[in-house]
Amino acid sequence: MRFLSILALMLGSLTAHGQVILNLDFEPEANGHRPLLLWARRQHPDDLLIRLDTTSRAQHGRGSLLIDASRAEEPEGTYVSASFPVTDSLRGQIVTFTVWIRTEEFVGQAWLSGYSGRINETLSNNNTRNDAASVAPTADWQQLRVQVPVSREAESLSVSLHVNGRGRLWTDNFQLQQHGRLYVDAPLPGTEPLLLPPGTPLPDWDFERRGPAEVRGPQAWPRRWQPDSTVVQHGRRSLRVPATGPEAMPVYLGVVPLDSLQDKTLTIRGYVRYETAANAPAQLQYRLISNSDRHTFPYDRFKWKNTLITVPLPASTSPASWQRFELKIPISDKYNHSELALLLQPGAGAVWLDHVELLVNGHGFTPVAPPTPGLPTAAELAWLRKAAAPLRTTAPDGGDQKDLAAFGQLVGTSKIIGLGEVTLGSHEQMQLKHRLFRYLVEQKGVRLLALEADLGPCLALNDYLQTGQGDPKALVAELPTWDTAEMLALVQWMRSYNQRATGAKLQLLGLDIREAPESLRYLRQHLPAGSSYRADKLSELQRRLRELEAADLRLNLLKKPDDTSPLLTDVRRLLAELRAAYDVPAKLSSQYHPLPNEAAVLPQLLRAAEQYSLYHALPGGLSPSYRYACLAENLQWARAQASGGKAVVWSHNETLSTYNRDDETLGMQLRRQYGPDYLAVGLVFHEGSFRALRSDDPPAFITATAAPSAVGSYEHYFRAAALPTALLDVRTPDLMPGTQWLFENLLLREGALKAYAQPFSRHSLRREFDALLYVPKSTPAQAVR
């Protein structure tokens, strides 16, 4: 994708009297005939022209912007966008963007989108395609508009006009309005002397007020530094780090925000001193953190030993004295880096640091704290209390279901209902999903429960549901993360239902492929005896699949579809031989007549093994999307076993969400396949504890604590409204003062299986889910006794 900047303005060349304005009225004289402050995109520059037009009739003034795609053979997609600085008067408000467009022999669509945020971080948006307008081929000036909530943490506000079609389209007179008042297109701050926007607050690296930033929690390193007022280069204190062994972890000093520093050079300058002249030089270590790293922040920050860049500090001197050091780090504008983490490896003797400064392009840099999230407003809490549907209980007690009427109305005629979760280890969430599944079976005709688990152990459970043969406790134990009393109770209820059912019975099937070699045990158990079915080949396939997993092939089959390896070729050969070994005798032998379910199940197990082989042959950037596509494909197969009926998909919130900025999800696949027939329901809780897998060996389940949701999170709104367990429709409400928080990208608790302190990260709730279920408190799921 090629980007065209209509703005060729260089901040360094401007003087105080040369400030610029946005000029969204496209007047040719504005800014002293300098280029416009506007961005646009062209995928095919030869087919698309974007230019200032002063010869055609404008909507206002003398100029307009022409988007000319009349020479394109196919519809062209493009956008033009601009950003406004956000002042305190705009934060927490709802603003309106308007723009005028005119067309000439144009066939296609045009729509507005807008969002507020910080550099590289969207904090609120209203950019759905619902505002798309099919414009007439030739029409005079008409107005488009979109409302945008402004986050209370926002530093900028952006608007984009999207165009997709062929022909000519003019745009003019972009306007931003708040409460009916027009935003004044004033000179932009930052176009005179260099002015960096606010960023993340830094630790005190002059060590006068405090030491480096300390990260707390189960993954934090031991504190090994101390302020020292006896050895000082500047001020009253320095930082002393005692001697360590060669294998000791470095001291974490803190982070530098990079969002505002792209295409600049960051300099870290300070002083170092050693205890003796014999000291080996200390080392600074750093790593550039991208926004994608924040998905695992903060706990993976402490496992970087092999990914840190190491820079030696000056050597010790005799006698010991302070020495100045300087580290220059160019920040690329091509990568989405958000932070730079800095660490100190002291060496064999004690070392002191003092007067560490930051400079950007030679100028001093002292970020200030960003705007803080505000408390929920009275209007927001009043709307939430009215809109949320309280639930009588989370327990599947078989009692009154009137409180689930709102859930039933939301489900409607949906064919696929995704029930999310923060963690499998929450007693309340497991119980609530059991209760909702019962309701969907009894009131909505659901007959399939599809788990994000592998097919083999789920098939064994499904056999128990149909026949009653087997020990349900032992069968549930074959799914270690699901081995809880809550899951056992669900399986037993499903068996009881099947015993009473006179029509279609309930089925439980797995969609995942990550343990496909183990799932082949089920295939072995169901093949008849005899050499024709090549059990030896099955053992060889299991072994070769494990070897393939360990080989780390990373074949980019998108760019090189014929790329392969001996291992992958061998797996494909074994799969073909096993399919033939099963299929031919099954059709020709008079001694083996597979049951209908076996005729469908056994080839599917081989299909899962094939999916597993490709999943482990792809590079890390492609394998997650491939896996989720496989899960969607396997759901189609599972629904076919249930006569194509309605299904519940039981998985994590992240898996079932219908939007993710960085990666593909199962929910995105299902939304594309089923459209409104897929309902995505997220589950969240405010605080408590959960059953978690210990983070070190040997594996064991323990109880982990979940920190209470804080101001700035979606969960905090439910907490502030003092709601019990409740359901909220988040997709249909319109933007207004009481619902603005739903349109903002607030924090949401990330899912966790292991005993990490669960991090919160930004999410776009309305784009990810149709509804949200809230539980005030979580307790650990119960182990099967």
C-alpha positions in Angstrom: 0.0 0.0 0.0 1.4 3.4 -1.0 0.7 6.4 1.1 0.4 9.9 -0.4 0.8 12.8 2.0 -0.7 16.0 0.8 1.2 17.5 3.7 4.9 18.1 2.9 5.4 20.4 5.8 8.6 20.2 7.9 8.3 21.4 11.5 11.9 22.4 11.7 11.5 24.9 8.8 8.7 26.9 10.5 9.1 29.9 12.6 6.7 31.3 15.2 5.1 33.6 12.6 4.7 30.7 10.2 2.1 28.8 12.1 -0.3 26.7 10.0 -4.0 25.9 10.2 -5.8 22.8 9.1 -7.5 24.5 6.1 -10.3 22.0 5.8 -12.1 24.4 3.5 -9.4 23.9 0.9 -8.7 27.5 0.2 -5.7 28.0 -2.1 -4.3 31.1 -0.2 -4.2 29.5 3.3 -0.9 28.8 5.0 1.0 31.0 2.5 0.5 28.6 -0.3 2.1 25.9 1.7 0.8 22.3 1.3 -2.4 21.4 3.2 -2.4 19.6 6.5 -4.3 16.6 5.2 -3.4 12.9 4.6 -4.7 10.7 1.8 -4.1 7.2 0.5 -3.7 6.0 -3.0 -3.4 2.3 -3.8 -3.0 2.7 -7.5 -1.5 6.2 -8.2 -1.9 5.9 -12.0 -5.7 5.4 -11.6 -6.4 7.9 -8.9 -5.8 11.6 -8.7 -6.2 13.7 -5.5 -5.7 17.4 -5.9 -6.8 20.9 -4.9 -9.4 22.2 -7.5 -9.9 26.0 -7.9 -11.6 25.9 -11.3 -14.8 23.9 -10.4 -17.6 25.4 -8.3 -16.8 24.9 -4.6 -19.4 24.5 -1.9 -17.8 27.3 0.1 -15.0 29.7 -0.8 -12.8 29.2 -3.9 -11.3 25.7 -3.5 -12.4 22.1 -3.0 -10.6 18.7 -3.1 -11.1 16.5 -6.1 -10.9 12.8 -5.9 -10.7 11.6 -9.5 -11.1 7.9 -10.1 -12.6 8.3 -13.6 -9.7 6.4 -15.2 -9.8 3.4 -12.9 -10.9 0.1 -14.5 -12.2 -1.1 -11.1 -13.6 0.7 -8.1 -10.9 2.5 -6.2 -10.8 2.6 -2.4 -9.3 5.7 -0.8 -9.6 8.1 2.1 -8.6 11.6 3.1 -8.2 12.4 6.8 -7.1 15.1 9.2 -6.4 15.5 12.9 -7.4 18.1 15.4 -5.6 18.8 18.8 -7.9 18.0 21.7 -8.4 20.6 24.4 -10.0 20.1 27.9 -13.2 21.5 26.6 -13.6 18.7 24.1 -12.6 15.8 26.3 -15.6 13.7 27.5 -17.9 15.3 24.9 -19.7 14.1 21.8 -18.7 16.0 18.7 -20.1 16.1 15.2 -18.1 16.0 11.9 -19.7 17.2 8.7 -18.4 17.4 5.2 -19.9 18.3 1.8 -19.5 16.1 -1.3 -20.4 16.5 -5.0 -20.3 13.8 -7.7 -19.9 13.5 -11.4 -20.5 10.1 -13.2 -19.6 8.4 -9.9 -20.7 4.9 -8.9 -19.9 3.8 -5.4 -20.1 4.8 -1.8 -18.8 7.6 0.5 -18.9 7.7 4.3 -17.3 9.5 7.3 -15.5 8.0 10.2 -13.9 9.5 13.2 -12.0 8.6 16.4 -10.1 10.2 19.3 -6.9 8.9 20.7 -3.2 9.3 21.2 -0.4 8.6 18.6 -0.7 4.9 17.7 -3.6 4.3 20.1 -7.3 4.7 19.4 -9.3 5.5 22.5 -12.8 5.9 21.0 -14.4 5.7 17.6 -17.5 5.7 15.5 -16.3 4.2 12.3 -18.7 1.5 11.3 -19.9 1.2 7.8 -23.5 2.0 8.9 -22.9 5.5 7.8 -22.0 4.6 4.3 -24.1 6.5 1.7 -24.7 5.3 -1.8 -24.5 8.6 -3.7 -26.1 9.5 -6.9 -23.9 9.2 -10.0 -24.2 13.0 -10.7 -25.4 15.1 -7.8 -24.9 18.6 -6.4 -23.4 19.3 -3.0 -24.8 17.1 -0.2 -23.7 16.8 3.4 -22.4 13.7 5.3 -22.1 13.7 9.1 -20.9 11.4 11.9 -20.9 11.7 15.7 -17.7 10.8 17.6 -17.2 10.4 21.4 -14.0 12.1 22.6 -12.2 10.1 25.2 -11.2 11.8 28.4 -7.7 10.6 27.8 -7.5 11.8 24.2 -4.8 14.1 22.8 -6.1 14.2 19.2 -9.3 13.9 17.2 -9.3 12.5 13.7 -11.8 12.4 10.8 -11.7 10.6 7.6 -13.8 10.7 4.4 -13.8 7.2 2.8 -14.5 6.8 -0.9 -15.0 3.5 -2.8 -16.0 3.7 -6.4 -15.3 5.0 -9.9 -15.8 8.5 -11.3 -15.3 11.9 -9.8 -16.1 13.1 -6.3 -15.4 16.6 -4.8 -15.2 17.3 -1.1 -15.3 20.6 0.7 -15.8 22.4 4.0 -15.0 19.8 6.7 -16.4 21.0 10.0 -16.2 20.0 13.6 -19.0 21.0 15.9 -19.6 20.7 19.6 -23.0 21.4 21.0 -23.9 23.2 17.8 -20.8 25.5 18.0 -18.2 25.4 15.2 -14.7 24.5 16.1 -12.4 27.4 15.2 -9.6 26.4 12.8 -6.9 28.1 14.9 -3.2 27.9 14.4 -1.9 24.5 15.4 0.3 24.1 18.5 3.6 22.4 17.6 4.1 24.2 14.3 6.6 26.7 15.9 9.3 25.5 18.4 9.3 21.8 18.8 6.6 20.8 21.2 6.3 17.1 22.1 2.8 15.8 23.1 2.3 14.3 26.5 3.4 10.7 27.1 3.9 8.2 29.7 5.4 9.6 33.0 9.0 8.5 33.6 10.7 7.4 36.8 12.9 10.0 38.5 16.2 9.2 36.8 18.0 11.9 38.7 17.1 9.9 41.7 16.2 12.9 43.9 12.6 12.0 44.7 12.5 8.2 44.2 14.3 5.4 42.4 13.4 3.5 39.2 9.9 2.4 38.5 9.1 -0.8 40.4 6.8 -3.5 38.9 5.0 -5.5 41.5 3.4 -8.9 41.4 4.4 -12.5 41.1 6.7 -11.9 38.1 8.6 -8.8 39.6 12.3 -9.1 40.1 13.7 -8.5 43.6 14.7 -4.9 44.3 18.5 -4.6 44.2 19.0 -0.9 44.1 19.0 1.8 46.8 19.3 5.6 46.8 22.7 6.8 48.0 23.4 10.3 49.5 27.1 9.7 50.1 28.3 9.3 46.5 26.6 12.0 44.3 27.4 13.5 41.0 24.4 15.9 40.9 21.9 17.0 43.5 21.5 15.1 46.8 21.2 11.4 45.7 22.4 8.9 43.2 21.4 5.3 42.5 23.6 2.5 43.9 23.3 -1.1 42.5 25.3 -3.6 44.5 27.6 -6.3 43.0 25.9 -9.3 41.4 26.9 -12.6 40.0 27.4 -13.1 36.3 24.0 -14.9 35.9 22.0 -12.3 37.9 19.1 -10.5 36.1 19.6 -6.8 35.3 17.9 -4.0 37.2 14.8 -2.7 35.6 15.0 1.1 35.3 11.8 2.0 33.6 10.4 2.9 30.2 10.6 5.8 27.8 7.4 6.5 25.7 8.0 6.6 22.0 4.6 7.4 20.5 5.7 11.0 19.9 9.3 10.3 18.9 8.9 8.5 15.6 11.6 9.4 13.0 13.6 11.2 15.8 16.7 10.3 17.8 16.4 9.6 21.5 19.5 10.3 23.5 20.0 8.8 27.0 22.8 10.7 28.8 24.1 10.4 32.3 26.9 9.5 34.6 28.3 6.2 35.9 30.8 5.4 38.7 32.3 2.2 39.9 33.3 1.0 43.3 36.9 0.0 42.3 39.1 0.4 39.3 39.0 -3.3 38.8 35.3 -3.4 38.1 34.2 -4.8 34.7 32.2 -2.2 32.8 28.5 -2.1 33.5 26.1 -2.4 30.6 22.9 -0.7 29.6 20.3 -2.9 28.1 17.2 -1.9 26.2 14.4 -3.2 24.1 11.9 -1.4 21.8 8.4 -2.5 22.7 5.6 -2.5 20.1 1.9 -2.3 20.8 1.6 -6.0 20.1 3.9 -6.6 23.0 1.4 -5.0 25.3 -0.9 -8.1 24.9 1.5 -9.9 27.3 2.5 -6.8 29.3 3.7 -6.8 32.0 4.7 -10.3 32.9 6.7 -11.2 29.7 8.8 -8.1 30.2 10.9 -10.2 32.6 11.8 -12.8 30.1 13.7 -10.7 27.7 17.3 -11.8 28.5 18.0 -13.0 25.0 16.2 -10.2 23.2 17.8 -7.1 24.9 20.2 -4.9 23.0 23.3 -4.5 25.2 25.5 -1.4 25.2 28.7 -1.2 27.4 29.2 1.8 29.6 32.6 3.5 30.1 35.2 1.4 31.9 36.2 2.0 35.5 39.0 4.5 36.3 41.6 4.8 39.0 40.9 6.6 41.2 37.2 6.0 40.9 35.4 8.9 39.4 32.2 9.9 37.6 32.2 9.3 33.9 29.7 10.6 31.4 28.0 8.2 29.0 25.6 8.8 26.1 23.4 6.3 24.2 21.8 7.4 20.9 18.8 5.4 19.7 17.1 6.3 16.4 13.4 5.7 16.5 12.1 4.5 13.1 8.9 5.8 11.6 8.3 2.4 9.9 7.4 0.4 13.0 4.7 0.8 15.6 6.9 1.1 18.7 5.3 2.5 21.8 8.0 2.2 24.5 11.7 1.7 25.2 12.5 -0.4 28.2 15.8 0.4 29.9 17.8 -1.9 32.2 21.2 -1.9 33.9 23.5 -4.9 34.2 26.0 -3.8 36.9 28.7 -6.5 36.8 31.0 -7.9 39.5 31.3 -4.7 41.7 28.9 -2.1 42.9 28.0 0.7 40.4 26.4 4.1 40.8 24.2 6.0 38.3 23.2 9.7 38.5 21.8 12.6 36.5 20.3 10.5 33.7 18.7 12.8 31.1 16.6 12.3 28.0 17.0 14.4 24.8 15.1 14.2 21.5 16.9 15.6 18.5 19.1 17.6 21.0 16.2 19.1 22.9 15.5 18.1 26.5 12.5 15.7 26.8 10.4 15.4 30.0 7.1 13.8 29.3 4.2 14.7 31.5 1.3 12.4 32.7 -1.3 11.9 30.0 -4.9 12.9 30.7 -6.5 10.5 33.3 -9.7 8.6 32.7 -12.7 10.2 34.3 -15.2 8.7 36.6 -18.5 7.5 35.1 -21.0 10.4 34.8 -24.4 10.5 36.4 -26.0 10.2 32.9 -23.9 7.1 32.1 -24.7 5.4 35.3 -28.4 6.2 35.0 -28.5 4.8 31.5 -26.6 1.6 32.5 -28.9 0.9 35.4 -31.9 1.2 33.1 -30.4 -0.7 30.2 -28.8 -3.6 32.0 -31.0 -6.7 32.6 -30.2 -8.2 36.1 -30.0 -12.0 36.3 -31.5 -13.9 39.2 -28.5 -16.2 39.7 -25.5 -17.6 38.0 -26.4 -21.1 39.2 -28.0 -23.6 36.8 -30.6 -24.5 39.4 -33.5 -25.3 37.0 -35.6 -22.5 38.6 -37.4 -19.5 37.1 -36.0 -18.4 33.8 -38.0 -15.1 33.4 -34.8 -13.1 34.0 -33.4 -14.6 30.9 -36.1 -13.2 28.6 -33.8 -10.3 27.6 -31.1 -12.9 26.7 -33.6 -14.8 24.6 -34.7 -11.7 22.8 -31.1 -10.9 22.0 -30.5 -14.4 20.7 -33.6 -14.3 18.5 -33.1 -16.7 15.6 -29.2 -16.8 15.8 -27.7 -20.0 14.6 -24.4 -19.7 16.4 -24.1 -18.3 19.9 -20.6 -17.6 21.1 -20.3 -17.6 25.0 -17.0 -16.1 26.0 -15.1 -15.9 29.3 -12.2 -14.3 31.0 -10.9 -17.7 32.3 -12.0 -21.3 32.5 -11.1 -21.2 36.1 -14.0 -19.0 37.3 -16.8 -20.8 39.2 -19.4 -18.1 38.5 -18.6 -17.8 34.8 -18.7 -21.6 34.3 -22.0 -21.8 36.2 -23.5 -18.9 34.3 -22.6 -20.4 30.9 -24.1 -23.8 32.0 -27.3 -21.9 32.9 -27.4 -20.1 29.6 -26.7 -23.3 27.7 -29.7 -25.0 29.4 -31.9 -22.1 28.5 -30.7 -22.2 24.9 -31.4 -26.0 24.7 -34.9 -25.7 26.2 -36.1 -22.5 24.7 -34.1 -22.0 21.5 -33.5 -25.5 20.1 -29.8 -25.6 20.5 -28.4 -29.1 20.2 -24.7 -28.7 19.9 -22.0 -27.6 22.4 -18.8 -26.9 20.5 -15.7 -26.4 22.8 -12.4 -24.8 21.9 -10.9 -28.2 22.7 -9.5 -31.0 20.6 -11.8 -33.5 18.9 -10.6 -36.8 20.4 -11.4 -36.4 24.1 -14.6 -34.6 23.1 -15.7 -37.5 21.0 -15.2 -39.8 24.0 -17.4 -37.5 26.0 -20.0 -37.4 23.2 -20.1 -41.2 23.2 -21.0 -41.0 26.9 -23.8 -38.5 26.2 -25.3 -40.8 23.6 -24.9 -44.2 25.2 -24.1 -43.6 28.9 -21.1 -45.8 28.6 -17.9 -44.7 30.4 -17.0 -42.8 33.6 -17.9 -39.1 33.1 -15.3 -38.0 35.7 -12.5 -39.9 33.9 -13.7 -38.5 30.5 -13.7 -34.9 31.7 -10.3 -35.4 33.2 -9.0 -36.0 29.6 -9.5 -32.3 29.1 -7.2 -31.0 31.9 -8.2 -27.3 31.7 -11.9 -28.3 31.8 -11.5 -30.9 34.6 -13.7 -29.1 37.1 -16.9 -29.9 39.0 -18.7 -27.2 37.0 -17.9 -28.9 33.7 -18.8 -32.4 35.1 -22.2 -31.0 36.2 -22.8 -29.7 32.7 -21.9 -33.1 31.1 -24.1 -34.9 33.5 -27.1 -32.6 32.8 -26.5 -33.1 29.1 -26.6 -36.9 29.6 -29.8 -36.6 31.7 -31.4 -34.5 29.0 -30.5 -37.1 26.3 -32.1 -39.9 28.4 -35.4 -37.9 28.4 -35.2 -36.6 24.8 -37.6 -38.0 22.3 -36.1 -36.0 19.4 -32.6 -34.9 18.5 -30.1 -35.4 21.3 -27.4 -33.1 22.5 -23.9 -33.4 21.2 -20.6 -32.2 22.5 -17.7 -31.8 20.0 -14.3 -30.2 19.9 -13.1 -27.7 17.3 -9.4 -27.3 18.1 -6.3 -28.9 16.5 -3.5 -28.2 18.9 -3.4 -31.7 20.3 -4.4 -33.5 17.1 -1.7 -36.3 17.4 -3.2 -37.3 20.8 -6.7 -37.2 19.3 -5.7 -39.9 16.9 -5.9 -42.3 19.9 -9.6 -42.2 19.4 -9.2 -43.2 15.8 -7.1 -46.2 16.8 -9.8 -47.3 19.3 -12.5 -47.3 16.7 -10.7 -49.1 13.8 -11.4 -52.8 13.5 -8.6 -55.3 14.0 -6.7 -56.4 11.0 -3.6 -55.3 8.9 -5.8 -53.7 6.3 -6.3 -50.6 8.5 -2.6 -50.0 9.0 -2.4 -49.2 12.7 1.4 -49.1 12.2 0.9 -46.2 9.8 -1.2 -44.4 12.4 1.7 -44.7 15.0 4.1 -43.4 12.4 1.8 -40.5 11.6 1.6 -39.5 15.3 5.4 -39.6 15.6 6.0 -37.6 12.5 3.4 -34.9 13.5 5.3 -34.4 16.8 8.6 -34.1 14.9 6.9 -31.6 12.6 5.9 -29.5 15.6 9.5 -29.5 16.9 11.0 -28.7 13.5 9.8 -25.0 13.4 9.5 -25.0 9.6 8.0 -21.5 9.0 6.9 -22.1 5.3 5.2 -19.1 3.8 2.6 -20.9 1.8 0.9 -17.7 0.8 3.9 -16.5 -1.2 5.2 -19.9 -2.1 2.2 -22.3 -2.2 4.4 -25.2 -3.5 7.0 -24.8 -0.7 7.4 -28.0 1.4 9.9 -30.0 3.4 10.6 -33.7 3.7 8.7 -33.8 7.0 5.6 -32.2 5.6 5.8 -34.4 2.5 6.0 -37.5 4.7 3.0 -36.4 6.8 1.0 -35.9 3.6 1.9 -39.3 2.3 0.9 -41.0 5.6 -2.4 -39.1 5.6 -3.2 -40.3 2.1 -2.3 -43.9 2.9 -4.4 -43.9 6.1 -7.4 -42.4 4.3 -7.1 -45.1 1.7 -6.6 -47.8 4.3 -9.8 -46.8 6.0 -11.9 -46.0 3.0 -11.3 -48.9 0.7 -11.9 -51.8 3.1 -14.8 -50.0 4.6 -16.5 -50.0 1.2 -15.4 -53.5 0.1 -15.2 -55.6 3.3 -18.3 -57.6 4.3 -17.0 -57.8 7.9 -16.9 -54.0 8.6 -19.8 -51.7 8.2 -19.0 -48.4 10.0 -21.7 -46.7 11.9 -23.0 -43.4 10.4 -21.2 -41.4 13.1 -17.9 -43.3 12.5 -18.1 -42.7 8.8 -18.1 -39.0 9.5 -15.8 -38.9 12.6 -12.8 -41.0 11.5 -12.1 -38.9 8.3 -12.5 -35.7 10.4 -9.8 -36.9 12.8 -7.4 -37.3 9.9 -8.5 -33.8 8.7 -7.6 -32.4 12.1 -4.2 -34.0 11.8 -3.8 -32.4 8.4 -4.7 -29.0 9.8 -2.3 -29.6 12.6 0.5 -30.3 10.2 -0.1 -27.1 8.2 -0.5 -25.1 11.4 3.0 -26.1 12.5 4.5 -25.6 9.1 3.5 -21.9 8.8 5.4 -19.0 10.3 4.1 -17.4 13.5 2.5 -14.5 11.7 0.2 -16.7 9.7 -0.4 -19.7 12.0 -3.0 -18.0 14.4 -5.2 -16.9 11.5 -4.9 -20.4 9.9 -5.9 -22.0 13.2 -9.0 -19.9 13.6 -10.0 -20.6 10.0 -9.7 -24.3 10.9 -11.9 -23.9 13.9 -14.5 -22.2 11.8 -14.3 -25.0 9.3 -14.5 -27.7 12.0 -17.6 -25.9 13.4 -19.3 -26.5 10.0 -18.5 -30.2 10.3 -19.7 -30.3 13.9 -23.0 -28.6 12.9 -23.5 -31.2 10.2 -23.3 -34.0 12.9 -26.1 -32.1 14.6 -28.2 -31.9 11.4 -27.1 -28.4 10.8 -28.9 -27.1 13.9 -28.1 -24.3 16.3 -24.9 -24.4 18.2 -23.2 -22.8 21.2 -19.4 -22.1 20.9 -17.7 -22.1 24.3 -14.4 -20.3 24.3 -12.4 -17.2 25.5 -13.6 -13.6 24.9 -10.6 -13.0 22.6 -11.4 -16.0 20.4 -15.0 -15.1 20.0 -14.7 -11.4 19.5 -15.8 -10.0 16.1 -13.0 -7.4 15.8 -9.3 -7.4 16.5 -7.0 -4.7 15.2 -3.9 -7.0 14.9 -5.0 -10.6 14.4 -7.7 -12.8 13.0 -10.2 -14.4 15.5 -12.7 -17.2 15.3 -15.4 -14.6 15.9 -14.4 -12.6 12.9 -14.5 -15.8 10.7 -18.0 -16.6 12.1 -19.3 -13.1 11.5 -18.2 -13.2 7.9 -19.8 -16.7 7.4 -23.0 -16.2 9.3 -23.5 -12.5 9.5 -26.2 -11.6 12.0 -26.8 -15.3 12.7 -23.7 -15.2 14.8 -24.1 -13.7 18.3 -21.0 -12.9 20.2 -21.4 -12.6 24.0 -18.5 -11.6 26.2 -18.3 -12.4 30.0 -16.4 -10.2 32.4 -16.0 -9.9 36.2 -15.0 -7.1 38.6 -12.7 -8.8 41.0 -12.0 -12.1 42.9 -10.0 -15.2 42.2 -9.8 -18.0 39.8 -8.4 -21.5 39.3 -5.1 -21.1 37.3 -2.3 -23.2 36.1 1.0 -22.6 37.9 3.5 -20.7 35.7 6.4 -23.0 36.4 7.1 -26.7 36.4 5.7 -29.2 37.3 2.3 -28.1 36.1 -0.3 -27.8 38.8 -3.5 -25.8 39.4 -3.5 -23.1 42.1 -5.7 -20.2 43.1 -4.8 -16.9 41.6 -6.0 -13.4 42.5 -7.6 -11.0 40.0 -7.1 -7.4 40.7 -10.3 -5.2 41.0 -11.2 -3.3 37.8 -10.0 0.3 38.0 -11.3 3.6 36.7 -11.0 3.6 32.9 -12.3 0.0 32.4 -15.6 -1.2 31.1 -16.0 -3.4 34.2 -15.7 -0.4 36.5 -18.9 1.1 35.0 -20.8 -1.9 36.1 -19.2 -1.7 39.5 -19.9 2.0 39.9 -23.5 1.3 39.0 -23.6 -1.3 41.8 -25.1 -3.8 39.4 -25.5 -7.5 40.3 -24.9 -10.2 37.7 -26.4 -8.6 34.6 -26.7 -8.7 30.8 -26.2 -5.6 28.6 -26.9 -5.3 24.8 -23.9 -3.2 23.6 -24.5 -3.3 19.8 -27.7 -1.5 19.3 -27.6 1.6 21.6 -27.1 4.9 19.8 -24.4 7.4 20.7 -25.6 9.9 23.3 -24.3 11.2 26.6 -25.4 8.1 28.6 -23.8 5.6 26.2 -20.6 7.5 25.2 -18.5 5.0 27.2 -19.6 2.2 25.0 -18.1 4.0 22.0 -14.8 4.6 23.8 -11.9 2.1 23.7 -11.6 1.4 27.4 -9.7 -1.2 29.3 -11.0 -4.7 29.5 -9.5 -7.6 31.5 -7.6 -10.0 29.3 -8.1 -13.7 29.6 -5.6 -15.9 31.5 -5.1 -19.6 32.1 -1.8 -19.2 34.0 -1.4 -17.5 37.4 -0.3 -14.1 36.1 -1.8 -10.9 37.4 -4.4 -10.4 34.7 -3.5 -7.4 32.6 -6.1 -5.0 31.2 -5.7 -3.7 27.6 -7.8 -1.4 25.4 -10.7 -2.9 23.6 -13.5 -1.6 21.3 -16.5 -3.2 23.1 -19.2 -2.5 20.5 -17.1 -3.8 17.7 -16.1 -7.0 19.5 -19.3 -8.2 21.1 -23.1 -8.0 20.7 -23.7 -8.3 24.4 -21.8 -8.4 27.7 -22.5 -10.5 30.8 -21.1 -9.0 34.0 -20.4 -10.9 37.2 -19.4 -8.8 40.3 -17.1 -11.4 41.9 -15.3 -14.5 40.8 -14.3 -17.5 42.9 -12.1 -20.4 41.8 -13.7 -23.2 39.8 -13.9 -26.4 41.9 -11.7 -29.4 41.3 -13.4 -32.8 40.7 -13.3 -34.7 43.9 
